């Protein structure tokens, strides 16, 4: 635990992402004298993204896949502020929050994730439901599911995005509806690329093609949405496709307030960081996970990297706080193990060209995920 000592430095953590969860535990186990740590988050419960498809499918409860930030901070002896950050001024080392709260920092770390790039599609911010923020997605999905329980006509569910998130969520929704409701649903997946799961090997792609076909899921590839209307999408080939429930699982964009922060950002608004996970323009600011753009090499927006950045983030922050300059570089693995669920208690494992699948893969993934969550069961 972090003891009560005279404070002479402030470490502010914005966001309860995977990296910060791990970093908080590391910092609590190796406390720094004279350092006051504060976590600021717009949510009190933070989700573990790897378990979201299982939550949708009904395999997990809400509590199974969410960490209570208040309990974590209480255990770690750090201050928790439940509010939304609206602005960062790195020249003054200050952040502004809602309710006119102004906070100073000596070291700042940002781990706030990303959101679907909806502003680029006319109407997308009005119609449909983005998969992130996860809390709002779950609320909208559950509300829609409840209102449709007595409907006898076919309901059209459309998912836009052919990456891992779109595929897993689609299959989880399909499983949940088929197993627990009387709703008759027709699913459509719209993928702008010529292939689904473009960052995965061909064996993985072929497996999911066959699975989509077996479930009767309509697949539209190589075409993209140019505008969203009420109950209708317009694609770039001028075709129109109706929907009753629309989900956006497209490429990520940064939180709007990050671009206005005067921190160096890439063209998509993500904070550019060096090999030490520090801002390339302001070395007293760290950023990890999906909100960061790792300048030594491009990294996919996946929770695997955020989790592995956590211990290094804690170490480099501690090193910099005590005045040392020799930080440890982050060296991302070239290939990482990917575990994708298929709706039911079945999953696919891949790494590079390797591929396998089965119920045992799901059980393996379930063990990994539950073990990760159990490490934050600090009551």
C-alpha positions in Angstrom: 0.0 0.0 0.0 1.0 3.6 -0.5 1.6 5.2 2.8 0.8 8.8 4.0 3.9 10.9 3.5 4.7 14.5 2.7 3.8 15.1 -0.9 6.1 16.9 -3.3 5.1 15.5 -6.6 1.8 14.7 -8.3 1.2 11.8 -10.7 -2.1 12.0 -12.6 -3.5 9.0 -14.4 -6.3 9.7 -16.9 -8.5 6.8 -17.8 -9.0 3.3 -16.3 -7.6 1.3 -19.3 -5.8 -2.0 -19.2 -2.3 -0.3 -18.9 -3.4 1.8 -15.9 -5.0 -1.1 -14.1 -1.7 -3.0 -14.1 0.4 0.1 -13.5 -1.7 1.0 -10.4 -1.0 -2.4 -8.9 2.7 -2.2 -9.7 3.0 1.3 -8.2 1.1 0.3 -5.1 3.4 -2.7 -4.5 6.5 -0.4 -4.9 5.4 2.9 -3.5 7.3 6.1 -4.1 7.9 8.4 -1.1 6.4 11.9 -1.6 4.4 11.1 -4.6 0.6 11.6 -4.7 -1.2 9.5 -7.3 -4.6 10.4 -8.6 -6.7 8.4 -11.1 -9.3 10.4 -13.1 -12.0 8.5 -15.0 -15.4 9.3 -16.4 -16.5 5.8 -15.3 -16.3 4.0 -12.0 -16.4 0.5 -13.6 -13.9 -0.2 -16.4 -14.5 -3.1 -18.8 -12.0 -5.8 -19.8 -12.6 -5.7 -23.6 -11.5 -9.4 -24.1 -14.6 -10.5 -22.3 -17.2 -8.2 -24.0 -18.3 -10.8 -26.6 -18.8 -13.3 -23.8 -20.9 -10.8 -21.9 -23.1 -10.2 -24.9 -23.4 -13.9 -25.6 -24.5 -14.5 -21.9 -21.5 -16.4 -20.7 -20.5 -13.7 -18.2 -22.2 -11.3 -15.9 -21.4 -7.5 -15.9 -19.4 -7.9 -12.7 -17.4 -10.8 -14.3 -15.8 -8.5 -16.8 -15.6 -5.1 -15.1 -13.1 -3.7 -12.6 -14.4 -1.4 -9.9 -11.9 1.5 -10.0 -13.0 2.9 -6.6 -12.1 -0.4 -4.9 -8.8 -0.6 -6.8 -7.8 2.9 -5.8 -8.9 2.4 -2.2 -6.7 -0.8 -2.1 -3.8 1.0 -3.7 -4.1 4.1 -1.4 -4.5 6.5 -4.3 -7.2 9.2 -4.9 -10.0 8.5 -7.3 -11.8 11.4 -9.1 -15.0 10.5 -11.0 -15.2 13.1 -13.7 -14.5 13.7 -17.4 -11.4 15.5 -18.6 -12.1 18.3 -21.0 -8.7 19.8 -21.7 -5.0 19.4 -21.1 -2.5 22.3 -21.0 1.0 20.6 -21.2 2.8 23.9 -21.0 1.2 24.7 -17.6 1.1 21.0 -16.6 -2.6 21.3 -15.9 -5.8 19.4 -16.8 -9.3 20.8 -16.8 -12.3 18.6 -15.8 -16.0 19.1 -15.7 -17.4 21.2 -12.9 -14.4 23.6 -13.3 -12.0 21.3 -11.6 -8.4 22.2 -12.3 -5.5 19.8 -11.4 -1.7 20.2 -11.6 0.7 17.4 -12.4 4.4 16.6 -12.5 3.9 13.5 -14.5 0.8 12.7 -16.5 -0.2 9.3 -18.0 -3.1 8.8 -20.4 -4.9 5.5 -21.1 -8.3 6.4 -22.4 -8.8 4.0 -25.3 -10.3 5.0 -28.6 -13.7 5.3 -30.3 -15.1 4.4 -33.7 -14.4 7.0 -36.4 -18.0 8.1 -36.8 -17.6 11.8 -37.7 -16.2 10.7 -41.1 -19.6 9.2 -42.1 -22.6 11.6 -42.4 -25.4 10.5 -40.1 -23.3 7.9 -38.2 -23.2 9.9 -35.0 -27.0 10.1 -35.0 -28.0 6.7 -36.2 -26.7 3.4 -34.9 -24.7 2.3 -31.9 -20.9 2.3 -31.7 -19.2 -0.6 -29.9 -17.3 2.0 -27.8 -17.9 3.3 -25.2 -18.8 -0.2 -24.1 -21.1 1.0 -21.3 -23.4 2.9 -23.7 -23.3 0.0 -26.2 -24.4 -2.5 -23.6 -27.2 -0.2 -22.5 -28.5 0.4 -26.0 -28.3 -3.2 -27.0 -30.2 -4.4 -23.9 -32.8 -1.8 -24.3 -33.4 -2.7 -27.9 -33.5 -6.5 -27.1 -36.1 -5.8 -24.4 -38.3 -3.8 -26.8 -38.2 -6.5 -29.5 -39.2 -9.5 -27.4 -42.8 -9.5 -28.6 -42.1 -8.7 -32.2 -43.0 -11.4 -34.8 -41.4 -9.9 -37.9 -37.8 -10.4 -39.0 -35.5 -7.9 -37.4 -32.5 -6.7 -39.4 -29.3 -6.3 -37.5 -26.4 -4.8 -39.4 -22.8 -4.6 -38.2 -20.4 -2.3 -40.0 -16.8 -3.4 -39.7 -15.1 -6.6 -40.7 -12.3 -6.7 -38.1 -12.1 -8.8 -35.0 -14.4 -6.6 -32.9 -17.1 -6.6 -35.6 -16.9 -10.4 -36.2 -16.9 -11.4 -32.5 -19.7 -9.1 -31.5 -21.8 -10.2 -34.5 -21.4 -13.9 -33.6 -22.1 -13.1 -29.9 -25.3 -11.3 -30.8 -26.3 -14.1 -33.1 -25.8 -16.7 -30.4 -27.6 -14.7 -27.7 -30.7 -14.1 -29.8 -30.8 -17.7 -31.0 -30.4 -19.2 -27.6 -32.4 -16.9 -25.3 -35.0 -15.1 -27.3 -37.8 -15.8 -29.8 -36.7 -12.9 -32.1 -36.3 -13.8 -35.7 -33.2 -11.9 -36.9 -31.4 -11.5 -40.1 -27.7 -10.4 -39.7 -25.6 -8.5 -42.2 -21.9 -7.7 -42.0 -20.6 -4.8 -44.1 -16.8 -4.9 -44.6 -15.0 -2.1 -46.5 -12.0 -4.3 -47.2 -12.0 -7.0 -49.8 -11.5 -9.6 -46.9 -12.7 -9.9 -43.4 -10.1 -10.0 -40.6 -7.4 -8.6 -43.0 -4.7 -8.7 -40.3 -5.2 -12.5 -39.7 -3.8 -15.5 -41.7 -5.9 -17.1 -44.4 -6.8 -20.1 -42.3 -8.5 -17.8 -39.8 -10.3 -15.9 -42.5 -11.5 -19.1 -44.2 -12.8 -20.5 -41.0 -14.9 -17.4 -40.3 -16.1 -17.2 -43.8 -17.5 -20.7 -43.4 -19.0 -19.9 -40.0 -20.8 -16.8 -41.3 -22.2 -18.8 -44.2 -23.3 -21.6 -41.9 -25.2 -19.1 -39.8 -26.9 -17.6 -42.8 -25.2 -14.2 -42.2 -25.2 -11.9 -45.2 -21.7 -10.6 -46.0 -21.0 -7.4 -48.1 -17.3 -6.9 -48.8 -15.3 -4.3 -50.7 -18.0 -1.7 -50.2 -18.3 1.0 -47.5 -21.0 3.2 -45.9 -21.1 6.8 -47.3 -24.1 7.9 -45.2 -26.4 6.7 -42.5 -30.2 7.5 -42.5 -33.0 6.4 -40.2 -33.3 2.6 -40.7 -31.2 2.8 -43.9 -27.5 2.8 -45.0 -26.2 4.1 -48.3 -23.1 2.4 -49.6 -20.5 3.8 -52.1 -22.1 1.8 -55.0 -25.4 3.7 -54.3 -27.2 0.6 -52.9 -29.3 1.0 -49.8 -29.6 -1.5 -47.0 -32.3 -1.4 -44.3 -31.7 -2.0 -40.6 -33.5 -2.2 -37.3 -30.4 -2.2 -35.1 -27.2 -0.8 -36.4 -23.7 -1.3 -34.9 -20.6 0.6 -35.8 -17.3 -1.5 -35.3 -15.1 0.5 -37.7 -11.6 1.8 -37.4 -10.7 3.8 -34.4 -10.3 7.5 -33.8 -9.0 9.5 -30.9 -11.0 11.3 -28.2 -11.7 14.8 -29.5 -10.1 16.5 -26.5 -6.8 14.8 -27.1 -6.4 16.6 -30.5 -6.9 19.9 -28.8 -4.4 19.2 -26.1 -1.3 20.6 -27.9 0.4 17.3 -27.4 2.0 15.9 -30.6 -0.7 13.7 -32.3 -0.8 11.7 -35.6 -3.3 12.4 -38.4 -6.0 10.4 -36.5 -5.5 12.4 -33.3 -3.6 9.7 -31.3 -0.8 10.9 -29.0 2.6 10.2 -30.6 4.9 8.4 -28.1 8.5 7.3 -28.3 10.0 3.9 -27.4 9.6 4.8 -23.7 5.9 5.4 -24.1 6.4 9.2 -23.5 4.9 12.0 -25.6 7.4 13.0 -28.3 6.6 16.7 -27.6 6.2 16.6 -23.8 8.4 14.0 -22.0 6.5 14.5 -18.8 3.4 12.9 -20.4 3.0 9.2 -21.0 0.3 7.5 -23.1 -0.5 3.8 -23.7 -3.0 1.6 -25.3 -5.3 2.6 -28.1 -5.0 6.3 -27.5 -1.3 6.2 -28.3 0.5 6.1 -31.6 3.8 4.3 -31.1 6.2 6.1 -33.4 9.0 3.5 -33.7 6.5 1.2 -35.5 2.7 1.1 -36.1 0.8 -1.1 -33.7 -2.7 -2.6 -34.1 -5.3 -1.2 -31.7 -5.6 -4.3 -29.5 -5.7 -4.9 -25.8 -2.8 -7.2 -26.0 -0.4 -4.3 -26.3 -2.1 -2.2 -23.6 -1.8 -5.1 -21.1 1.9 -5.6 -21.9 2.7 -1.9 -21.7 1.3 -1.7 -18.1 4.4 -3.0 -16.1 6.8 -1.0 -18.3 4.7 2.1 -17.9 4.8 1.8 -14.1 8.6 1.2 -14.2 9.3 4.2 -16.4 7.0 6.6 -14.5 8.7 5.6 -11.3 12.2 6.1 -12.8 11.3 9.5 -14.1 9.6 10.6 -10.8 12.8 9.9 -8.8 14.9 11.9 -11.3 16.6 9.1 -13.2 16.9 9.4 -17.0 17.6 5.8 -18.0 14.2 4.5 -19.0 13.4 1.1 -20.4 12.2 0.9 -24.1 9.1 -0.9 -25.0 9.7 -3.7 -27.4 6.5 -5.0 -28.9 6.3 -8.6 -30.0 6.2 -9.2 -33.8 3.5 -11.8 -33.5 1.1 -12.2 -30.6 -1.4 -14.9 -29.7 -4.9 -14.0 -30.8 -8.0 -15.7 -29.3 -11.3 -15.0 -31.1 -14.6 -16.3 -29.9 -17.3 -17.6 -32.2 -20.5 -16.9 -30.2 -20.8 -20.1 -28.2 -18.2 -21.7 -26.0 -15.9 -22.2 -28.9 -12.9 -20.1 -30.0 -10.1 -19.7 -32.5 -6.4 -19.4 -31.7 -3.8 -17.9 -34.1 -0.3 -16.5 -34.1 1.4 -15.7 -37.3 0.5 -18.6 -39.6 -0.6 -20.9 -36.8 -4.3 -21.7 -36.5 -6.4 -24.0 -34.3 -9.9 -24.0 -32.9 -12.3 -25.8 -30.6 -14.1 -25.8 -27.2 -10.7 -26.3 -25.5 -9.5 -22.9 -27.0 -12.5 -21.2 -25.4 -11.8 -22.9 -22.1 -8.2 -21.7 -22.3 -9.3 -18.2 -23.1 -11.8 -18.2 -20.3 -9.1 -19.3 -17.9 -6.8 -16.5 -19.1 -9.5 -13.8 -18.9 -10.8 -14.9 -15.5 -7.3 -15.1 -14.1 -6.7 -11.5 -15.3 -9.9 -10.3 -13.7 -9.2 -12.3 -10.5 -6.0 -10.3 -10.0 -8.1 -7.2 -9.4 -10.5 -8.9 -7.0 -9.1 -6.8 -4.1 -12.1 -6.7 -1.7 
